[in-house]
Amino acid sequence: MTDTLVADTTAATSGVIHLGDVSKVFGKEGMAGSYRAVDHLNLDVAPGQMLALLGKTGCGKSTIFNMIAGLAGAAG
């Protein structure tokens, strides 16, 4: 199974962590069996700010943290 990561190429804002219009699809997008784990996420975390992601199983929480950590093959 292949994956696709789409991110904008703008420079980071004042946040320590910046994700701009980020999407993550597992499998080949548009094909049967593909799964969009994250869809057009915009996230800025300021210095000293704490972040908690809450949601049900399979909603993309771990995928977002893997993108932040660079484990998901970030592009842009």
N, C-alpha and C positions, 0 to 999 in steps of 0.2 A: 504494500500500500504506500503510495507517495503522499507527500503533503505539500501544501502551498501556503506561503506567508506573504501577505501584501501589507506594506507599511508606507507611509509618506516619507519623503526625503527631506523634510524641513529640519532645520537645526533645533536642538533642544531649547525649550523655553527656560524660565527660571527654576523649573522643577528639577530635583535630583533625578527623578525617573520621569520620562516622557514617552508616551506611546501616542502616536497621532494617526488616526484612521486605520487601525490595525485589524486585519482579519486573518483567520487561520482555518484552513479547510484540510481535513484528512481525506485522502483518496483523491481521485481526479475530479475536479469541480464540474458539476453538471451531470456526472455519470451516476448510475445506480450504485448505491453503497457509499457515496461520499457523505461526509459529515462536516458541517460548518460549526466549529467549536466556539469561535469568536467572530463577531461581525461588526466591523467599523467602530472599534473601541477607541475612545479618546481618554487618556488618563495622564494627569500631572500630579506628582507627589512632591511637595515642598520639603526643603531641608527641615529635619526634626519632626515631620509629620508622620503619624502612624497610619498604616493602611491594613484593613482587614477585608477580605473578600468572602462573602457569604452566599451560599446558593446550594441548590440540590445537586445530587450526583450527576456528573456528566454535563454540567453547564459551562465548563471552560475555566474554572478557577486555577487548576494546576497548569493548564495550557498557558494562561496569562503569566504566571510566575516563571514558567519555563522560557517564555519569550523574554521576560525581563532579565533572566539569568543568562540568556544567550544560548540556551540548550535547544531551542526550537528552530535554529537556522534563520535568525532574523534577517530581513532584507530592508534596505532603506535607512 
